Amino acid sequence: MQTVVHLVSGDEEEREVALNIAQNLVDDESGDIDTVAVVAQSEGIEPVTIDGVGSDHVQSLINEGVSFRACSNTLDLMDLAESDLIEGVETVPEGAVELTRLQNEGYAYLRP
């Protein structure tokens, strides 16, 4: 199974829940979860930035094989550059399009 977690909220607790969901998927011992991706956009972009709240957790998840994708539109709107992102975070042109694409490929969609 493949799962994508939508990291979109400006609420710090909701962002933490999203990252914890990704962690729980990685830690699942049933062997059913093959791939975990996180798409960050809007105010949910902060944890994937180098000094953002939650960036340590994001780095740990990247190290465990979770892929992170950041919305380029959001970066532009928030005056951020790709160099502001944690190493290993991929950029995509539009977060919503990426979520739709992944769901079309069979990813289950989760958003806290």
MOPAC internal coordinates of N, CA, C and O (Angstrom, degrees):
PM7 1SCF
backbone

  N    0.0000 0     0.00 0     0.00 0    0    0    0
  C    1.4490 1     0.00 0     0.00 0    1    0    0
  C    1.5252 1   109.99 1     0.00 0    2    1    0
  O    1.2310 1   121.90 1   -28.34 1    3    2    1
  N    1.3056 1   113.97 1   151.66 1    3    2    1
  C    1.4503 1   121.61 1   179.03 1    5    3    2
  C    1.5278 1   108.53 1  -123.79 1    6    5    3
  O    1.2310 1   120.43 1   -40.27 1    7    6    5
  N    1.3175 1   116.79 1   139.73 1    7    6    5
  C    1.4550 1   121.09 1  -177.81 1    9    7    6
  C    1.5124 1   110.02 1  -135.02 1   10    9    7
  O    1.2310 1   120.95 1   -40.69 1   11   10    9
  N    1.3316 1   115.79 1   139.31 1   11   10    9
  C    1.4541 1   121.22 1   173.03 1   13   11   10
  C    1.5251 1   107.88 1  -118.86 1   14   13   11
  O    1.2310 1   121.44 1   -47.14 1   15   14   13
  N    1.3243 1   114.86 1   132.86 1   15   14   13
  C    1.4614 1   122.38 1   178.02 1   17   15   14
  C    1.5172 1   107.67 1  -106.35 1   18   17   15
  O    1.2310 1   120.95 1   -48.44 1   19   18   17
  N    1.3298 1   115.78 1   131.56 1   19   18   17
  C    1.4628 1   122.00 1  -178.42 1   21   19   18
  C    1.5299 1   108.93 1   -94.43 1   22   21   19
  O    1.2310 1   120.96 1   -65.07 1   23   22   21
  N    1.3149 1   115.77 1   114.93 1   23   22   21
  C    1.4682 1   122.84 1   179.30 1   25   23   22
  C    1.5204 1   106.78 1  -103.90 1   26   25   23
  O    1.2310 1   120.54 1   -83.29 1   27   26   25
  N    1.3359 1   116.58 1    96.71 1   27   26   25
  C    1.4614 1   119.84 1  -169.89 1   29   27   26
  C    1.5343 1   112.89 1  -131.16 1   30   29   27
  O    1.2310 1   119.50 1   164.66 1   31   30   29
  N    1.2933 1   118.56 1   -15.34 1   31   30   29
  C    1.4607 1   121.54 1  -171.30 1   33   31   30
  C    1.5200 1   113.58 1   -84.41 1   34   33   31
  O    1.2310 1   121.40 1   -30.24 1   35   34   33
  N    1.3204 1   114.92 1   149.76 1   35   34   33
  C    1.4536 1   121.19 1   172.39 1   37   35   34
  C    1.5225 1   111.76 1   -86.78 1   38   37   35
  O    1.2310 1   120.61 1   170.35 1   39   38   37
  N    1.3205 1   116.44 1    -9.65 1   39   38   37
  C    1.4603 1   121.38 1   179.87 1   41   39   38
  C    1.5285 1   109.48 1   -76.17 1   42   41   39
  O    1.2310 1   120.47 1   -59.27 1   43   42   41
  N    1.3131 1   116.71 1   120.73 1   43   42   41
  C    1.4659 1   121.21 1  -175.73 1   45   43   42
  C    1.5229 1   112.25 1   -59.43 1   46   45   43
  O    1.2310 1   120.10 1   139.76 1   47   46   45
  N    1.3269 1   117.42 1   -40.24 1   47   46   45
  C    1.4660 1   120.24 1   179.60 1   49   47   46
  C    1.5279 1   111.35 1   -65.99 1   50   49   47
  O    1.2310 1   120.32 1   140.26 1   51   50   49
  N    1.3233 1   116.99 1   -39.74 1   51   50   49
  C    1.4650 1   119.92 1   178.86 1   53   51   50
  C    1.5273 1   111.08 1   -67.26 1   54   53   51
  O    1.2310 1   120.48 1   142.44 1   55   54   53
  N    1.3333 1   116.68 1   -37.56 1   55   54   53
  C    1.4706 1   119.28 1   176.35 1   57   55   54
  C    1.5214 1   109.94 1   -64.21 1   58   57   55
  O    1.2310 1   120.30 1   139.84 1   59   58   57
  N    1.3335 1   117.03 1   -40.16 1   59   58   57
  C    1.4608 1   120.57 1   178.72 1   61   59   58
  C    1.5281 1   110.90 1   -63.62 1   62   61   59
  O    1.2310 1   120.62 1   140.07 1   63   62   61
  N    1.3263 1   116.42 1   -39.93 1   63   62   61
  C    1.4617 1   120.18 1   177.32 1   65   63   62
  C    1.5221 1   110.29 1   -61.97 1   66   65   63
  O    1.2310 1   119.85 1   136.94 1   67   66   65
  N    1.3291 1   117.89 1   -43.06 1   67   66   65
  C    1.4614 1   121.43 1   179.13 1   69   67   66
  C    1.5318 1   110.55 1   -59.24 1   70   69   67
  O    1.2310 1   120.48 1   134.68 1   71   70   69
  N    1.3188 1   116.70 1   -45.32 1   71   70   69
  C    1.4716 1   119.93 1   179.19 1   73   71   70
  C    1.5207 1   111.26 1   -67.22 1   74   73   71
  O    1.2310 1   120.29 1   144.18 1   75   74   73
  N    1.3297 1   117.05 1   -35.82 1   75   74   73
  C    1.4683 1   119.73 1   176.88 1   77   75   74
  C    1.5231 1   111.55 1   -66.81 1   78   77   75
  O    1.2310 1   120.47 1   144.02 1   79   78   77
  N    1.3304 1   116.71 1   -35.98 1   79   78   77
  C    1.4653 1   119.71 1   175.71 1   81   79   78
  C    1.5279 1   109.50 1   -61.32 1   82   81   79
  O    1.2310 1   120.44 1   133.86 1   83   82   81
  N    1.3270 1   116.77 1   -46.14 1   83   82   81
  C    1.4683 1   120.21 1   177.78 1   85   83   82
  C    1.5239 1   110.22 1   -59.05 1   86   85   83
  O    1.2310 1   120.38 1   137.87 1   87   86   85
  N    1.3295 1   116.88 1   -42.13 1   87   86   85
  C    1.4683 1   120.96 1   179.01 1   89   87   86
  C    1.5184 1   110.85 1   -62.59 1   90   89   87
  O    1.2310 1   120.51 1   136.19 1   91   90   89
  N    1.3312 1   116.63 1   -43.81 1   91   90   89
  C    1.4710 1   120.24 1   179.36 1   93   91   90
  C    1.5224 1   111.32 1   -61.90 1   94   93   91
  O    1.2310 1   120.25 1   141.94 1   95   94   93
  N    1.3071 1   117.12 1   -38.06 1   95   94   93
  C    1.4597 1   120.48 1   177.87 1   97   95   94
  C    1.5269 1   110.83 1   -64.33 1   98   97   95
  O    1.2310 1   120.61 1   138.01 1   99   98   97
  N    1.3298 1   116.44 1   -41.99 1   99   98   97
  C    1.4705 1   121.15 1   178.51 1  101   99   98
  C    1.5301 1   110.42 1   -65.01 1  102  101   99
  O    1.2310 1   121.02 1   141.03 1  103  102  101
  N    1.3282 1   115.66 1   -38.97 1  103  102  101
  C    1.4644 1   120.59 1  -176.40 1  105  103  102
  C    1.5298 1   113.58 1   -79.82 1  106  105  103
  O    1.2310 1   119.76 1   171.22 1  107  106  105
  N    1.3294 1   118.06 1    -8.78 1  107  106  105
  C    1.4561 1   122.20 1  -177.86 1  109  107  106
  C    1.5282 1   109.85 1   -57.00 1  110  109  107
  O    1.2310 1   120.89 1   -51.75 1  111  110  109
  N    1.3129 1   115.89 1   128.25 1  111  110  109
  C    1.4611 1   120.55 1  -176.88 1  113  111  110
  C    1.5267 1   113.61 1   -97.04 1  114  113  111
  O    1.2310 1   120.40 1  -178.20 1  115  114  113
  N    1.3337 1   116.84 1     1.80 1  115  114  113
  C    1.4574 1   119.21 1  -179.04 1  117  115  114
  C    1.5193 1   111.87 1   -73.07 1  118  117  115
  O    1.2310 1   120.42 1   158.70 1  119  118  117
  N    1.3347 1   116.80 1   -21.30 1  119  118  117
  C    1.4536 1   120.68 1  -178.99 1  121  119  118
  C    1.5142 1   113.15 1    82.57 1  122  121  119
  O    1.2310 1   120.32 1  -175.58 1  123  122  121
  N    1.3357 1   116.99 1     4.42 1  123  122  121
  C    1.4512 1   120.77 1  -177.79 1  125  123  122
  C    1.5274 1   113.40 1   -80.18 1  126  125  123
  O    1.2310 1   119.97 1   155.02 1  127  126  125
  N    1.3286 1   117.66 1   -24.98 1  127  126  125
  C    1.4656 1   121.61 1  -176.78 1  129  127  126
  C    1.5236 1   108.83 1   -92.62 1  130  129  127
  O    1.2310 1   120.87 1   -64.82 1  131  130  129
  N    1.3348 1   115.95 1   115.18 1  131  130  129
  C    1.4561 1   120.87 1  -179.34 1  133  131  130
  C    1.5235 1   112.39 1   -93.94 1  134  133  131
  O    1.2310 1   120.96 1   138.00 1  135  134  133
  N    1.3391 1   115.77 1   -42.00 1  135  134  133
  C    1.4513 1   120.45 1  -171.48 1  137  135  134
  C    1.5224 1   110.20 1  -136.62 1  138  137  135
  O    1.2310 1   121.21 1   -46.33 1  139  138  137
  N    1.3343 1   115.28 1   133.67 1  139  138  137
  C    1.4634 1   120.84 1   175.70 1  141  139  138
  C    1.5225 1   107.66 1  -125.03 1  142  141  139
  O    1.2310 1   121.36 1   -51.61 1  143  142  141
  N    1.3303 1   115.00 1   128.39 1  143  142  141
  C    1.4635 1   121.54 1   176.19 1  145  143  142
  C    1.5238 1   108.24 1  -125.81 1  146  145  143
  O    1.2310 1   121.05 1   -28.52 1  147  146  145
  N    1.3210 1   115.60 1   151.48 1  147  146  145
  C    1.4634 1   121.71 1   175.39 1  149  147  146
  C    1.5159 1   107.02 1  -127.99 1  150  149  147
  O    1.2310 1   120.88 1   -52.24 1  151  150  149
  N    1.3322 1   115.91 1   127.76 1  151  150  149
  C    1.4584 1   121.11 1   175.84 1  153  151  150
  C    1.5227 1   107.52 1  -108.34 1  154  153  151
  O    1.2310 1   120.96 1   -59.31 1  155  154  153
  N    1.3428 1   115.78 1   120.69 1  155  154  153
  C    1.4637 1   122.05 1  -179.00 1  157  155  154
  C    1.5186 1   109.71 1  -106.61 1  158  157  155
  O    1.2310 1   121.29 1   -49.46 1  159  158  157
  N    1.3243 1   115.13 1   130.54 1  159  158  157
  C    1.4492 1   120.08 1   176.70 1  161  159  158
  C    1.5218 1   108.59 1  -151.96 1  162  161  159
  O    1.2310 1   121.14 1   -10.26 1  163  162  161
  N    1.3151 1   115.43 1   169.74 1  163  162  161
  C    1.4511 1   123.00 1  -179.53 1  165  163  162
  C    1.5377 1   108.63 1    53.72 1  166  165  163
  O    1.2310 1   120.40 1    41.03 1  167  166  165
  N    1.3215 1   116.85 1  -138.97 1  167  166  165
  C    1.4670 1   119.69 1  -177.10 1  169  167  166
  C    1.5230 1   112.86 1   -73.00 1  170  169  167
  O    1.2310 1   120.47 1   172.77 1  171  170  169
  N    1.3161 1   116.71 1    -7.23 1  171  170  169
  C    1.4562 1   120.62 1   175.78 1  173  171  170
  C    1.5145 1   113.09 1   -77.32 1  174  173  171
  O    1.2310 1   120.46 1  -179.98 1  175  174  173
  N    1.3185 1   116.73 1     0.02 1  175  174  173
  C    1.4650 1   121.16 1  -177.98 1  177  175  174
  C    1.5386 1   111.99 1   -72.51 1  178  177  175
  O    1.2310 1   120.15 1   154.80 1  179  178  177
  N    1.3250 1   117.32 1   -25.20 1  179  178  177
  C    1.4665 1   120.36 1  -172.94 1  181  179  178
  C    1.5272 1   114.93 1   -52.42 1  182  181  179
  O    1.2310 1   118.75 1   132.80 1  183  182  181
  N    1.3322 1   120.00 1   -47.20 1  183  182  181
  C    1.4675 1   118.58 1  -177.64 1  185  183  182
  C    1.5255 1   114.67 1   -61.72 1  186  185  183
  O    1.2310 1   119.65 1   158.23 1  187  186  185
  N    1.3243 1   118.27 1   -21.77 1  187  186  185
  C    1.4617 1   119.55 1  -179.37 1  189  187  186
  C    1.5280 1   112.42 1   -91.53 1  190  189  187
  O    1.2310 1   120.60 1  -177.77 1  191  190  189
  N    1.3381 1   116.45 1     2.23 1  191  190  189
  C    1.4634 1   120.28 1   174.99 1  193  191  190
  C    1.5257 1   109.34 1   -89.34 1  194  193  191
  O    1.2310 1   120.83 1   -26.19 1  195  194  193
  N    1.2936 1   116.02 1   153.81 1  195  194  193
  C    1.4674 1   121.98 1  -172.89 1  197  195  194
  C    1.5267 1   113.47 1   -52.16 1  198  197  195
  O    1.2310 1   120.12 1   134.14 1  199  198  197
  N    1.3258 1   117.38 1   -45.86 1  199  198  197
  C    1.4646 1   120.69 1  -177.43 1  201  199  198
  C    1.5183 1   113.02 1  -106.47 1  202  201  199
  O    1.2310 1   119.94 1  -165.16 1  203  202  201
  N    1.3341 1   117.72 1    14.84 1  203  202  201
  C    1.4597 1   121.06 1  -176.60 1  205  203  202
  C    1.5154 1   113.02 1   -72.58 1  206  205  203
  O    1.2310 1   121.32 1   -26.16 1  207  206  205
  N    1.3230 1   115.09 1   153.84 1  207  206  205
  C    1.4597 1   120.63 1   174.78 1  209  207  206
  C    1.5234 1   107.55 1   -63.62 1  210  209  207
  O    1.2310 1   120.56 1   -56.39 1  211  210  209
  N    1.3156 1   116.54 1   123.61 1  211  210  209
  C    1.4592 1   121.96 1  -178.20 1  213  211  210
  C    1.5211 1   114.03 1    96.92 1  214  213  211
  O    1.2310 1   120.49 1   178.83 1  215  214  213
  N    1.3269 1   116.67 1    -1.17 1  215  214  213
  C    1.4695 1   119.54 1  -176.84 1  217  215  214
  C    1.5340 1   112.54 1   -63.19 1  218  217  215
  O    1.2310 1   119.91 1   148.24 1  219  218  217
  N    1.3257 1   117.78 1   -31.76 1  219  218  217
  C    1.4683 1   119.92 1   177.60 1  221  219  218
  C    1.5280 1   110.84 1   -63.90 1  222  221  219
  O    1.2310 1   121.17 1   139.21 1  223  222  221
  N    1.3308 1   115.37 1   -40.79 1  223  222  221
  C    1.4688 1   119.78 1   179.13 1  225  223  222
  C    1.5309 1   109.95 1   -66.34 1  226  225  223
  O    1.2310 1   120.62 1   139.02 1  227  226  225
  N    1.3332 1   116.42 1   -40.98 1  227  226  225
  C    1.4666 1   120.27 1   177.72 1  229  227  226
  C    1.5213 1   110.17 1   -60.04 1  230  229  227
  O    1.2310 1   120.36 1   134.04 1  231  230  229
  N    1.3246 1   116.91 1   -45.96 1  231  230  229
  C    1.4690 1   120.17 1  -179.98 1  233  231  230
  C    1.5172 1   110.89 1   -60.54 1  234  233  231
  O    1.2310 1   120.39 1   138.29 1  235  234  233
  N    1.3192 1   116.86 1   -41.71 1  235  234  233
  C    1.4622 1   121.15 1   178.06 1  237  235  234
  C    1.5230 1   111.08 1   -61.82 1  238  237  235
  O    1.2310 1   120.43 1   138.03 1  239  238  237
  N    1.3331 1   116.78 1   -41.97 1  239  238  237
  C    1.4639 1   120.32 1   178.89 1  241  239  238
  C    1.5297 1   111.71 1   -66.68 1  242  241  239
  O    1.2310 1   120.56 1   141.22 1  243  242  241
  N    1.3180 1   116.54 1   -38.78 1  243  242  241
  C    1.4746 1   119.98 1   175.85 1  245  243  242
  C    1.5243 1   109.43 1   -59.91 1  246  245  243
  O    1.2310 1   120.93 1   136.24 1  247  246  245
  N    1.3309 1   115.82 1   -43.76 1  247  246  245
  C    1.4653 1   120.75 1   179.20 1  249  247  246
  C    1.5343 1   111.93 1   -62.30 1  250  249  247
  O    1.2310 1   120.57 1   155.48 1  251  250  249
  N    1.3527 1   116.51 1   -24.52 1  251  250  249
  C    1.4632 1   121.28 1   179.81 1  253  251  250
  C    1.5266 1   112.16 1   -93.02 1  254  253  251
  O    1.2310 1   120.41 1  -175.63 1  255  254  253
  N    1.3431 1   116.82 1     4.37 1  255  254  253
  C    1.4525 1   120.17 1   174.25 1  257  255  254
  C    1.5189 1   116.28 1   101.05 1  258  257  255
  O    1.2310 1   119.54 1  -176.58 1  259  258  257
  N    1.3291 1   118.49 1     3.42 1  259  258  257
  C    1.4588 1   120.90 1   176.93 1  261  259  258
  C    1.5220 1   108.18 1   -76.18 1  262  261  259
  O    1.2310 1   120.44 1   -45.80 1  263  262  261
  N    1.3301 1   116.77 1   134.20 1  263  262  261
  C    1.4629 1   118.97 1   177.20 1  265  263  262
  C    1.5269 1   108.68 1   -94.74 1  266  265  263
  O    1.2310 1   121.21 1   -42.24 1  267  266  265
  N    1.3188 1   115.28 1   137.76 1  267  266  265
  C    1.4587 1   122.41 1   178.66 1  269  267  266
  C    1.5164 1   108.73 1  -116.73 1  270  269  267
  O    1.2310 1   121.17 1   -44.46 1  271  270  269
  N    1.3303 1   115.37 1   135.54 1  271  270  269
  C    1.4607 1   121.92 1   178.56 1  273  271  270
  C    1.5163 1   108.49 1  -127.47 1  274  273  271
  O    1.2310 1   120.97 1   -50.36 1  275  274  273
  N    1.3142 1   115.74 1   129.64 1  275  274  273
  C    1.4593 1   121.79 1  -179.25 1  277  275  274
  C    1.5198 1   109.65 1  -109.25 1  278  277  275
  O    1.2310 1   120.71 1   -41.97 1  279  278  277
  N    1.3110 1   116.24 1   138.03 1  279  278  277
  C    1.4560 1   123.39 1  -179.30 1  281  279  278
  C    1.5342 1   110.50 1   -73.63 1  282  281  279
  O    1.2310 1   120.61 1   -59.52 1  283  282  281
  N    1.3218 1   116.43 1   120.48 1  283  282  281
  C    1.4690 1   120.69 1   178.98 1  285  283  282
  C    1.5237 1   112.10 1   -64.62 1  286  285  283
  O    1.2310 1   120.30 1   145.27 1  287  286  285
  N    1.3314 1   117.04 1   -34.73 1  287  286  285
  C    1.4675 1   119.47 1   176.46 1  289  287  286
  C    1.5281 1   110.94 1   -59.08 1  290  289  287
  O    1.2310 1   120.88 1   138.14 1  291  290  289
  N    1.3294 1   115.92 1   -41.86 1  291  290  289
  C    1.4630 1   120.37 1   178.29 1  293  291  290
  C    1.5219 1   110.82 1   -64.50 1  294  293  291
  O    1.2310 1   120.71 1   137.03 1  295  294  293
  N    1.3284 1   116.24 1   -42.97 1  295  294  293
  C    1.4651 1   119.03 1   178.21 1  297  295  294
  C    1.5223 1   110.07 1   -56.88 1  298  297  295
  O    1.2310 1   120.25 1   134.38 1  299  298  297
  N    1.3198 1   117.13 1   -45.62 1  299  298  297
  C    1.4646 1   121.19 1   179.47 1  301  299  298
  C    1.5268 1   111.23 1   -61.72 1  302  301  299
  O    1.2310 1   120.54 1   133.41 1  303  302  301
  N    1.3280 1   116.57 1   -46.59 1  303  302  301
  C    1.4670 1   120.89 1  -178.45 1  305  303  302
  C    1.5250 1   112.52 1   -63.47 1  306  305  303
  O    1.2310 1   120.51 1   147.53 1  307  306  305
  N    1.3309 1   116.62 1   -32.47 1  307  306  305
  C    1.4653 1   121.00 1  -177.51 1  309  307  306
  C    1.5193 1   112.29 1   -98.65 1  310  309  307
  O    1.2310 1   121.22 1  -169.88 1  311  310  309
  N    1.3230 1   115.28 1    10.12 1  311  310  309
  C    1.4663 1   121.66 1   177.90 1  313  311  310
  C    1.5352 1   111.47 1    55.34 1  314  313  311
  O    1.2310 1   121.30 1  -134.75 1  315  314  313
  N    1.3253 1   115.12 1    45.25 1  315  314  313
  C    1.4588 1   121.84 1   177.27 1  317  315  314
  C    1.5236 1   108.59 1  -111.50 1  318  317  315
  O    1.2310 1   121.04 1   -28.38 1  319  318  317
  N    1.3277 1   115.61 1   151.62 1  319  318  317
  C    1.4608 1   121.84 1   177.09 1  321  319  318
  C    1.5266 1   108.98 1  -109.39 1  322  321  319
  O    1.2310 1   120.78 1   -17.76 1  323  322  321
  N    1.3211 1   116.12 1   162.24 1  323  322  321
  C    1.4631 1   119.57 1   176.22 1  325  323  322
  C    1.5274 1   110.82 1   -57.32 1  326  325  323
  O    1.2310 1   120.23 1   149.67 1  327  326  325
  N    1.3212 1   117.17 1   -30.33 1  327  326  325
  C    1.4702 1   121.12 1   179.53 1  329  327  326
  C    1.5289 1   112.05 1   -68.25 1  330  329  327
  O    1.2310 1   119.79 1   166.00 1  331  330  329
  N    1.3368 1   118.01 1   -14.00 1  331  330  329
  C    1.4671 1   121.77 1   176.70 1  333  331  330
  C    1.5240 1   111.85 1   -81.90 1  334  333  331
  O    1.2310 1   120.46 1   171.01 1  335  334  333
  N    1.3348 1   116.73 1    -8.99 1  335  334  333
  C    1.4594 1   121.34 1  -177.37 1  337  335  334
  C    1.5199 1   111.45 1   -89.52 1  338  337  335
  O    1.2310 1   120.98 1   -27.21 1  339  338  337
  N    1.3045 1   115.73 1   152.79 1  339  338  337
  C    1.4599 1   122.29 1   174.36 1  341  339  338
  C    1.5251 1   108.28 1   -60.83 1  342  341  339
  O    1.2310 1   120.75 1   -40.04 1  343  342  341
  N    1.3070 1   116.17 1   139.96 1  343  342  341
  C    1.4619 1   119.79 1   177.82 1  345  343  342
  C    1.5205 1   109.44 1   -58.83 1  346  345  343
  O    1.2310 1   121.06 1   -47.39 1  347  346  345
  N    1.3104 1   115.59 1   132.61 1  347  346  345
  C    1.4535 1   120.73 1  -178.99 1  349  347  346
  C    1.5197 1   113.21 1   103.38 1  350  349  347
  O    1.2310 1   120.14 1   167.63 1  351  350  349
  N    1.3401 1   117.34 1   -12.37 1  351  350  349
  C    1.4588 1   120.39 1   176.22 1  353  351  350
  C    1.5270 1   107.72 1   -83.47 1  354  353  351
  O    1.2310 1   121.00 1   -56.62 1  355  354  353
  N    1.3174 1   115.69 1   123.38 1  355  354  353
  C    1.4601 1   122.45 1  -179.63 1  357  355  354
  C    1.5317 1   108.60 1   -88.13 1  358  357  355
  O    1.2310 1   120.06 1   -32.51 1  359  358  357
  N    1.3114 1   117.49 1   147.49 1  359  358  357
  C    1.4557 1   119.93 1   174.04 1  361  359  358
  C    1.5277 1   109.45 1  -100.77 1  362  361  359
  O    1.2310 1   121.45 1   -33.81 1  363  362  361
  N    1.3207 1   114.82 1   146.19 1  363  362  361
  C    1.4620 1   122.39 1   175.35 1  365  363  362
  C    1.5226 1   106.64 1  -127.91 1  366  365  363
  O    1.2310 1   119.97 1   -29.50 1  367  366  365
  N    1.3315 1   117.67 1   150.50 1  367  366  365
  C    1.4695 1   119.37 1  -176.43 1  369  367  366
  C    1.5302 1   113.61 1   -58.00 1  370  369  367
  O    1.2310 1   120.29 1   135.85 1  371  370  369
  N    1.3355 1   117.06 1   -44.15 1  371  370  369
  C    1.4646 1   121.23 1  -177.21 1  373  371  370
  C    1.5277 1   109.24 1  -142.58 1  374  373  371
  O    1.2310 1   120.92 1   -53.47 1  375  374  373
  N    1.3279 1   115.85 1   126.53 1  375  374  373
  C    1.4590 1   120.14 1  -178.94 1  377  375  374
  C    1.5144 1   113.35 1   -60.80 1  378  377  375
  O    1.2310 1   120.14 1   136.79 1  379  378  377
  N    1.3375 1   117.33 1   -43.21 1  379  378  377
  C    1.4623 1   120.63 1  -178.08 1  381  379  378
  C    1.5298 1   111.02 1   -64.12 1  382  381  379
  O    1.2310 1   120.69 1   140.45 1  383  382  381
  N    1.3143 1   116.28 1   -39.55 1  383  382  381
  C    1.4619 1   120.01 1   178.70 1  385  383  382
  C    1.5285 1   109.87 1   -65.81 1  386  385  383
  O    1.2310 1   120.16 1   139.29 1  387  386  385
  N    1.3300 1   117.31 1   -40.71 1  387  386  385
  C    1.4642 1   120.97 1   178.78 1  389  387  386
  C    1.5270 1   110.95 1   -63.01 1  390  389  387
  O    1.2310 1   120.43 1   137.21 1  391  390  389
  N    1.3347 1   116.78 1   -42.79 1  391  390  389
  C    1.4630 1   120.26 1   177.67 1  393  391  390
  C    1.5255 1   110.98 1   -61.27 1  394  393  391
  O    1.2310 1   120.68 1   136.28 1  395  394  393
  N    1.3078 1   116.30 1   -43.72 1  395  394  393
  C    1.4634 1   121.06 1   179.17 1  397  395  394
  C    1.5226 1   110.75 1   -63.67 1  398  397  395
  O    1.2310 1   120.71 1   136.68 1  399  398  397
  N    1.3236 1   116.25 1   -43.32 1  399  398  397
  C    1.4707 1   120.86 1   179.15 1  401  399  398
  C    1.5215 1   110.80 1   -60.65 1  402  401  399
  O    1.2310 1   120.59 1   133.48 1  403  402  401
  N    1.3291 1   116.48 1   -46.52 1  403  402  401
  C    1.4613 1   120.16 1  -178.90 1  405  403  402
  C    1.5253 1   111.49 1   -64.39 1  406  405  403
  O    1.2310 1   120.53 1   138.72 1  407  406  405
  N    1.3296 1   116.59 1   -41.28 1  407  406  405
  C    1.4632 1   119.19 1   177.92 1  409  407  406
  C    1.5270 1   110.30 1   -63.39 1  410  409  407
  O    1.2310 1   120.43 1   141.90 1  411  410  409
  N    1.3176 1   116.77 1   -38.10 1  411  410  409
  C    1.4618 1   120.95 1   177.70 1  413  411  410
  C    1.5272 1   111.27 1   -64.44 1  414  413  411
  O    1.2310 1   120.48 1   152.74 1  415  414  413
  N    1.3395 1   116.68 1   -27.26 1  415  414  413
  C    1.4658 1   121.85 1   177.67 1  417  415  414
  C    1.5341 1   112.24 1   -85.04 1  418  417  415
  O    1.2310 1   120.28 1  -178.05 1  419  418  417
  N    1.3284 1   117.08 1     1.95 1  419  418  417
  C    1.4592 1   119.87 1   176.33 1  421  419  418
  C    1.5143 1   115.72 1   104.16 1  422  421  419
  O    1.2310 1   119.54 1  -175.81 1  423  422  421
  N    1.3254 1   118.48 1     4.19 1  423  422  421
  C    1.4545 1   120.66 1   177.70 1  425  423  422
  C    1.5227 1   110.06 1   -72.03 1  426  425  423
  O    1.2310 1   120.35 1   -42.65 1  427  426  425
  N    1.3216 1   116.93 1   137.35 1  427  426  425
  C    1.4561 1   121.93 1   170.96 1  429  427  426
  C    1.5283 1   106.86 1   -77.74 1  430  429  427
  O    1.2310 1   120.33 1   -38.52 1  431  430  429
  N    1.3236 1   116.98 1   141.48 1  431  430  429
  C    1.4736 1   122.69 1  -177.28 1  433  431  430
  C    1.5205 1   109.23 1  -103.03 1  434  433  431
  O    1.2310 1   120.86 1   -51.82 1  435  434  433
  N    1.3411 1   115.96 1   128.18 1  435  434  433
  C    1.4592 1   121.60 1   175.87 1  437  435  434
  C    1.5200 1   110.27 1  -127.58 1  438  437  435
  O    1.2310 1   121.32 1   -43.97 1  439  438  437
  N    1.3088 1   115.08 1   136.03 1  439  438  437
  C    1.4603 1   120.54 1   174.10 1  441  439  438
  C    1.5176 1   107.94 1  -144.37 1  442  441  439
  O    1.2310 1   120.42 1   -56.06 1  443  442  441
  N    1.3146 1   116.81 1   123.94 1  443  442  441
  C    1.4697 1   118.38 1   179.47 1  445  443  442
  C    1.5215 1   111.78 1   -68.38 1  446  445  443
  O    1.2310 1   120.10 1   180.00 1  447  446  445

